[in-house]
Amino acid sequence: MTRRDYGQYCGLARALELVGERWTLLIMRELLARPSRYTDLLDDLPGIPTNVLSTRLKELEEAGIVERRIAPAPQRGILYAPTEAGQNLQGAVIALALWGNAHLGEQEPNEFVPPSSVVMALRATFNPGAAHGLTATWEIHTGDAVMYAAVADGQLATGVGPAPGEPDLVITVPSDEVLTYRAMMQAISNGAAELTGQQSLLEKFARVFTPRAATKAG
């Protein structure tokens, strides 16, 4: 596939040349949420043609945005992960997602919620001030997805998958499918979540990840 060249000396044009192709930013959303195998990306991006995924990953590698890593033991195989340049895309990905939330409308029956979008919403709504001095790890279950959020003195680490180490509180929101961030937080605030561990950390979780006035997460 031939990449677009806009012929403009402009940062926005260059960014679109690098990451503006169909599926590219969704691939980056997945890799920002967690390093992934090729097969993981196929599972997490239903509908993406295999040749398109292969081409986009090759383009991102050539641009220095994504790199290959050896999966740590006991895993096997190759993981794709963002480089430092790729990590620097996170702010733009979150900003676009927040802008897009205002245009989502109602969820259609055939539309699924990628766990990576919930992870990005946690990053978007994280309030470092509310997390100051707090050390806690939460593991969140919704549908068949598992996510985690860990805070250490105002710093956040969050991603798709089980928490690294033992979580202080496991929050399970009973559902047949992955819930949006908003629906998940509503269920938690309504007392619909099942808790295992230090239940006092639920209120802190809600406070640390409650959107501020100007922020809306989907």
NUDO-341948 format. One line per 10 residues: their letters; for each residue x, y, z of C-alpha. Coordinates in pm, 1 decimal. Layout:
// residues N
A = X Y Z | ...
// end
This chain:
// residues 218
MTRRDYGQYC = 0.0 0.0 0.0 | 119.7 351.1 -79.8 | 118.1 596.7 207.7 | -31.9 939.3 155.0 | 202.4 1231.9 100.0 | 28.2 1565.2 141.8 | 322.7 1765.1 11.6 | 298.4 2015.7 295.3 | 564.2 2128.3 542.9 | 323.3 2114.5 834.5
GLARALELVG = 327.9 1916.6 1158.5 | -34.6 1809.8 1120.9 | 23.4 1693.1 762.8 | 330.9 1495.1 871.9 | 138.9 1338.6 1160.0 | -136.8 1230.6 921.3 | 121.6 1086.4 683.3 | 258.4 876.7 970.8 | -54.9 773.0 1160.9 | -351.2 893.3 957.6
ERWTLLIMRE = -417.4 575.9 760.0 | -725.1 363.5 835.0 | -682.2 147.1 1148.5 | -346.2 300.4 1246.8 | -464.1 498.4 1549.6 | -676.1 205.8 1668.8 | -366.2 -13.7 1652.9 | -183.8 249.1 1857.5 | -470.4 257.8 2109.3 | -422.5 -116.6 2162.1
LLARPSRYTD = -44.8 -93.7 2192.3 | -61.3 201.8 2430.0 | -290.4 -7.5 2651.5 | -49.4 -304.0 2644.5 | 223.5 -455.9 2426.6 | 51.4 -711.7 2205.3 | 117.4 -1005.8 1979.1 | -1.2 -996.8 1621.3 | -276.4 -1245.5 1711.3 | -380.8 -1030.0 2009.8
LLDDLPGIPT = -427.6 -735.3 1775.8 | -639.4 -945.6 1540.7 | -859.1 -1047.7 1836.2 | -883.9 -693.5 1974.7 | -954.3 -528.9 1638.4 | -1232.6 -740.5 1489.4 | -1282.3 -655.3 1125.1 | -925.6 -555.8 1044.1 | -794.8 -747.1 739.1 | -476.6 -940.5 810.9
NVLSTRLKEL = -291.3 -775.0 522.9 | -385.7 -429.3 653.7 | -265.1 -512.7 1005.7 | 65.0 -645.9 871.2 | 114.0 -337.9 652.5 | 29.3 -90.7 929.7 | 265.6 -259.2 1176.2 | 544.2 -254.5 916.9 | 480.9 115.7 847.9 | 480.3 198.8 1217.9
EEAGIVERRI = 804.4 7.5 1270.3 | 971.4 182.8 977.3 | 861.7 519.4 1119.0 | 1011.1 437.2 1461.1 | 672.0 449.5 1631.1 | 643.9 77.8 1713.2 | 908.7 -181.0 1789.6 | 923.2 -556.5 1833.4 | 1015.7 -708.5 2168.2 | 1067.8 -1063.0 2290.2
APAPQRGILY = 780.4 -1159.6 2518.5 | 901.5 -1207.0 2877.9 | 888.4 -1554.4 3032.6 | 671.7 -1752.2 3068.0 | 519.7 -1598.8 2754.1 | 661.3 -1675.3 2411.2 | 686.8 -1499.5 2079.2 | 711.8 -1140.3 1962.4 | 531.0 -843.8 2112.5 | 465.2 -513.8 1938.6
APTEAGQNLQ = 506.4 -213.3 2165.5 | 522.4 164.6 2124.4 | 863.4 329.2 2120.4 | 917.5 657.7 2301.1 | 781.9 833.7 1991.4 | 480.0 604.1 2003.4 | 423.9 673.2 2372.4 | 419.5 1042.1 2288.4 | 106.5 981.4 2082.4 | -95.5 900.5 2393.8
GAVIALALWG = -206.6 1258.3 2458.3 | -329.3 1293.9 2099.8 | -509.0 957.0 2110.1 | -684.6 1048.6 2435.9 | -776.9 1395.8 2307.2 | -927.8 1250.5 1988.7 | -1117.4 987.9 2189.6 | -1262.9 1251.5 2421.8 | -1364.6 1462.9 2122.2 | -1519.5 1158.2 1955.5
NAHLGEQEPN = -1721.5 1069.6 2265.6 | -1940.9 1373.1 2202.0 | -2035.8 1221.0 1865.3 | -2088.2 858.1 1969.8 | -2467.1 851.4 2003.4 | -2623.9 531.6 2135.6 | -2429.8 207.3 2124.8 | -2549.2 -21.4 1845.0 | -2608.4 -392.5 1920.6 | -2316.4 -496.8 1696.7
EFVPPSSVVM = -2069.7 -249.1 1849.9 | -1836.0 -387.4 2113.7 | -1638.7 -192.7 2371.4 | -1263.5 -255.3 2346.0 | -1103.9 -286.9 2690.1 | -826.8 -56.9 2566.2 | -1078.2 228.1 2538.0 | -1168.1 183.8 2906.1 | -798.0 192.5 2995.1 | -758.5 514.8 2796.6
ALRATFNPGA = -1059.5 660.6 2979.7 | -894.1 576.8 3312.8 | -582.8 761.9 3198.1 | -789.9 1054.9 3074.0 | -983.8 1093.5 3399.0 | -695.4 1024.1 3638.8 | -663.2 1299.4 3898.6 | -304.4 1310.4 4030.8 | -406.5 1547.8 4309.9 | -660.2 1300.7 4446.4
AHGLTATWEI = -399.5 1025.7 4423.7 | -125.6 1215.5 4606.5 | 22.9 1003.2 4883.8 | -187.4 700.9 4783.8 | -44.6 360.3 4698.8 | -304.5 111.5 4575.9 | -368.3 -141.0 4301.4 | -712.6 -219.4 4162.7 | -807.5 -500.8 3926.4 | -1127.9 -444.7 3730.5
HTGDAVMYAA = -1340.5 -717.3 3571.8 | -1620.2 -633.6 3328.2 | -1758.0 -881.0 3076.2 | -1470.3 -1110.8 2986.5 | -1214.1 -830.8 3016.3 | -963.9 -771.3 3294.5 | -791.8 -435.7 3347.0 | -583.2 -287.6 3622.3 | -492.9 49.2 3766.7 | -205.0 102.8 4007.2
VADGQLATGV = -123.1 429.4 4182.3 | 196.2 509.5 4367.1 | 219.4 858.4 4515.1 | 36.9 1035.8 4237.2 | 171.6 825.9 3949.2 | -56.9 597.5 3746.8 | 13.0 268.2 3573.0 | -282.8 104.9 3400.5 | -341.1 -145.1 3122.8 | -534.1 -440.7 2987.8
GPAPGEPDLV = -478.7 -766.8 3173.1 | -432.4 -874.1 3534.3 | -257.4 -644.4 3778.4 | 115.5 -698.2 3814.0 | 137.3 -843.4 4162.3 | -144.3 -887.2 4409.8 | -424.9 -628.4 4373.3 | -546.2 -454.5 4686.3 | -903.7 -454.1 4558.7 | -1072.6 -653.8 4282.0
ITVPSDEVLT = -1379.4 -480.7 4137.9 | -1611.4 -708.1 3939.6 | -1899.1 -547.0 3751.9 | -2135.5 -831.3 3652.0 | -2205.4 -804.6 3280.7 | -2220.1 -1026.0 2973.3 | -2007.5 -777.6 2780.7 | -1737.2 -519.5 2839.2 | -1895.0 -200.8 2971.5 | -1801.6 148.8 2867.4
YRAMMQAISN = -1608.5 351.6 3122.1 | -1920.0 555.7 3197.6 | -2142.9 249.7 3246.7 | -1876.1 82.7 3456.5 | -1839.0 383.6 3686.5 | -2216.9 414.0 3714.1 | -2245.2 49.0 3819.8 | -1970.5 101.0 4077.0 | -2138.8 411.7 4219.7 | -2475.8 230.1 4233.3
GAAELTGQQS = -2330.4 -51.7 4442.5 | -2364.5 -310.3 4165.1 | -1997.8 -412.4 4179.0 | -1869.6 -715.3 4366.6 | -1563.5 -641.9 4579.0 | -1277.4 -863.7 4690.3 | -1007.1 -717.6 4909.6 | -979.5 -378.7 5080.0 | -1329.2 -244.4 5022.8 | -1233.9 96.6 5163.1
LLEKFARVFT = -1035.1 150.9 4842.2 | -1352.9 163.7 4631.9 | -1430.6 519.9 4737.1 | -1070.1 617.9 4662.1 | -1095.9 456.2 4318.0 | -1408.2 658.2 4238.6 | -1241.2 978.1 4360.1 | -916.0 922.2 4170.4 | -1090.8 838.6 3842.5 | -1391.3 1072.0 3851.1
PRAATKAG = -1388.5 1303.0 3549.0 | -1321.0 1665.0 3626.0 | -1574.4 1923.2 3514.0 | -1425.8 1975.8 3169.3 | -1358.7 1609.1 3096.7 | -1603.2 1351.9 2967.9 | -1496.9 993.1 2913.1 | -1695.1 740.4 2712.3
// end
